[in-house]
């Protein structure tokens, strides 16, 4: 087994990569800009460039980081929760549930603003969270549930939600392009309202996950062992499932489905620094946000001026890694 690298070294590497990604993303867009334009904006406060840099590009960069960090943190929680490196933030059905809610709003033709968010965002968040709550209730028997039952119930419920989503798209073909946003993921519609919608949930869940990181370290030893060491297993499991679901639902509600981020990033971090969740949660969030900034940059650059859905980029990276994990597990 390879010796984990020093956390300080990984931190500096990630911060340098994050800084470079922020700078490149800041200068890249449909309107050609250079470092000189950015410098002039900072010195002379030109209103035109203020709109480009502050109102258009900055919220997109921040949102990409927050969504990447949220999905990665959700994946890190669920991989510890299920004690399975192939678990991700969508295994309990939150992704399919959120996409169904968004497409349902499109199908009904409702386009109302609600506290700065579109009704599609609200529907996506509510349906994703409702589906996971339903899955959790179904997986219980006499107040007790098994992880395997929860996982299989989530997969079945997610498949049902996906089939209903396809049904709605079939009968509303004129809204197909808009629905693709939710099925493949994109940050093309990013604004500060969406940033404000995701940030409080990410901050709350990050603090909660770090607060309970020691308990997660006990859970991976097995429920009986954790219980004997003083961990309130049932309560902690409920909290972690709620945190992971909230992170994924909030992310999907603003960006659509972006697959594999919550699968590959926590696994990479675990290989690099080890399995201690007190560090794993922090570094997964940082690496996930950085990874999605670069993925979004690629999505905007590969076929410029056409923009690819970001889910395609993450799938190209994540699918081979998932196959590798399957072979390793086998």
N, C-alpha and C positions, 0 to 999 in steps of 0.2 A: 504493500500500500504506500502510495506517495505521501511524503510528509507535507502537511498543509503549509502554504506560504505565509509569511508574516502578514498580519492584518494591516499594519501600518503601510506596508508596501502596496498591498492591494488597494487600500484607500487612496493613496496618492495616484496610482494608475487610473482608478475610476474618476477621480476629480479632474485629472488632466484630460481624459477622454470626454468627460462631461463638458468641460470648458471649451474644448475644441469643437464639440458637436453644437453647443450653443452658438458659438461664433459663426460657424459655417451656415447653420440654419438661419441665423439672423440676416445673413447677406443673400440668401438664396430665395428666389420667388419669381412670380410672373413678371414683376417689374425689376429690371436689371439695376442692382445697386452694388456699390463697392465700399471698401473700408473708408475711403475719403467721404462718401455720402454719409456713412454712419458717424464719422468724426464731425462733419459739418452740422449734422443734426444735434449732436451732443453739445456743440459750441454755440450754434446760432438758433437752435430750437425752431427749425423750419417746420411749418405746419403740415406740409405735404408729406415729408419724411416721417413726421410724428404719426400720421395715420398709418403709413406703411409699417414702420417698426413697432410701434406701441399698440395700435389697434388691430393689426392683422397678424403680424409674425410672432410677436411675443406671447399672446395668449395661446397660439397654436403650439409653440415650443413648451410652454409651461404645462398645457393640458397633456401633451404627449408624455412628458416626464411623469406627471401625476398618475396617468392611466397605466403606464408601464410599471411604476412603483407599486400601484395598487394591485395589479394583476400578479406581480411577482410575490408580493407579500401574501396575497391570498393563496397562491400556489405553495409557498413555504409553509403556511399554516396547515393546508390540507394534506401535504405530503407527510408532515409529522402526525397529523390527525389520523390518517389512514395507514400510517407506517408503510407507505408505498411510494417509491420515487416516480411512479407513472401517474400519480394523482395530480390534478390541476384544478383551477378555479371553476371549471365548467362541468366537473364530474357529477355534481349534485343537481344539475339541471338549471342553474341560474342563467347561463348564457342563452339557452333555448327559450327559457321563460321570458327573459328581457326582450329578445328579438321578436317574440310573438306579440308582446305588448306594444312595441313600436310599430310593427306592421299592422296590427289591429287599428291603431290610431290613424294610420295612413288610409286603411281600408274604409274607415268611417268618415274620412274627410275632415276630421277635426284638427284645426290648426290654431289653437288658442294658446296665448302666453300665460304662464302660471308662475308667479314669483320670478320672472326673468327667464324661465325655461319654457320650451315648447311643450305641448301636451304629449308629444311623442316621447320626450325624455321622462316625463312623469309616469306615463304608461309603462315604459320599459323598466324603470326602477321598481314600480309597484308590482308588476307581474312577475319579475324575476324573484323578488323577495317572497311574494305570495306562493310561488311554486315550490321554493325550497322549504318554506314553513309547512306546506302541505306534505311534501316528501318526508319531512322530519316526523310529522304526526303519524303518517302511514307506517313508518318504520318502527314505531314503538309498539311494544306489547307489555301491558300491565306496568307501564311507566318505565320499562327498560328496553333498550334497543341495542342492536349489534351493529358494528361498523360495516360489516359485509352487507347486511340488509339495507342500511342507509345508502350505500354505494349503488347497489343494484336497483333500488327503488328510484334513485336519482337518474340513473341511465334510462330507465323505462319512461319516467315522466318527461325527461328531456327529449326523448324520441317522439313522444306524443305531441309535445309543444312544437317540435320542428315540423311534423306532418301537418299540424293546424296552420302553421306559418305558410307552408307551401300551398295549402288549400286557399288561403286568403290571396296570395300572390296570383294564383291561377285565375281567380275571379276578378282581379283588379289589375289586369296586365298593363293598363296605362300608368300605374304607379310603380312599375317594375324597377325603374332606375332609382327611385327614391328608396325602395325596399332593399336594393342591393347595398346601399350604405350601411344598413344594419346587419346584413348577412356577411359582408366582407370587411367592414371596418374602414373608417376614414376620419381624418381630422380637418377635412376641407371646410366644414362649417363651424370651426372653433371660434369662440369669443370669450370675453371675460365672464359672462354669465355662467357658462359651462365650467370654467375654472373655479368660480365661486361655489358651484354646486358640488364639485368633487372634493375640493380641498378639505372642508370640515370633516367629511367622512374618513378621508385618508388619515388625517391627523388623529382623530379619535381612535380609529382602529390600530394605527401604529403604536400609539401610547398604550392602548389596552393589550396588544400583543407583546410588547416589551415588558409590561408589568407582569404578565403571566408566562414569560418565556421559560422560567425555571420549572413551572408546572408542565410545560410541553416537553421539556427534557425528561421528566418523569413518565409522562404518558407513553413515550416511545419505548419504555422498558416493559410495557404491558400494564393493563388496568389493575390487576391484582397487586403487582409490585408497587405501582404508584399509590394505590390505596393504603398499602401497608406503610408507606413512607410519609403519610399524612396529607396526600393530595386529594381534595374533594372531586373525584373523577367525573361524576355526572354533571356537576355544575360547571366545571372547567370545560368539559367537552361542549356543552351548550353554548358557552360564551365564545369559544373558538369557532364553532360552526357559524354563529351569528356574525362574527367579525369577518370571516372569509367570505360569507355570502354578501354582506354589506359592501365590502370592497369590490367584489366582482360586479354586483348589480349596479353600483354607482358608475363604474367604468363603462360597462356596456351601454348604460343609458345615455352617455354622451358621445361615445365613439363607435358603437356597434360592436360586433363580435371580432375580437382580435385573438386568434388562437395561438397556442403553444408558448406564449410568453411565461405564463405561470407554471409551465411544465419544465422548460429548459433552464431558465435563469436560476431558480433555487437549487437545481441539481448541480449546475456549474459552481455555484457559490459553495455548496456543501463539499464538493471535491477540492476546492481551493483552500478553504479555511477550516473545514471540519464541521461536525454536526451540532455544535452548541447553538441553540436557537436564540440565545441572547445576542450573538453576533450574526447569525443567519438571517434574522428578520431585518436587521439594519442594512447589511450588504446586499441582500436580495432586492430591497427597495431601491437602493442606489444604482445597482447594476441594471435592474429592470427599466428604470426611468431613462438611463443612458442608452440602453439598447433600443428602446422605442423611439428616441429622438433620432438616432441614426437610421432606423427602419423607415421612419417618416421621411427623412431626407432622401433615402433611396427611392421611395415611392413617388416622390415629386421629381426626381432627377432622371430616372432610367428612360422614360419615354417623354421627356419634356417637349412641349408644354402640356401633354396629357398626363394626368395624375393617376397612378395605379392605386387600387384599394390596398391599405397597409396590411390587411390580413393575408394577402398573397405573399408579401415579403416575409412575414413571420412564419408562414407555412413552409416556404422554401427552406428556411433555416431549421424550423422545428420538426418537420416530418422526418427527415433523415435521422435526426437525433432520437426521435421517438422509436423508430425502427431499431436503432442501435440499442436503446434501453430494453426493448422487447427481447432482442437476442441475448443481451447480458443476463436478463432475468431467467431466460430459458436455460 
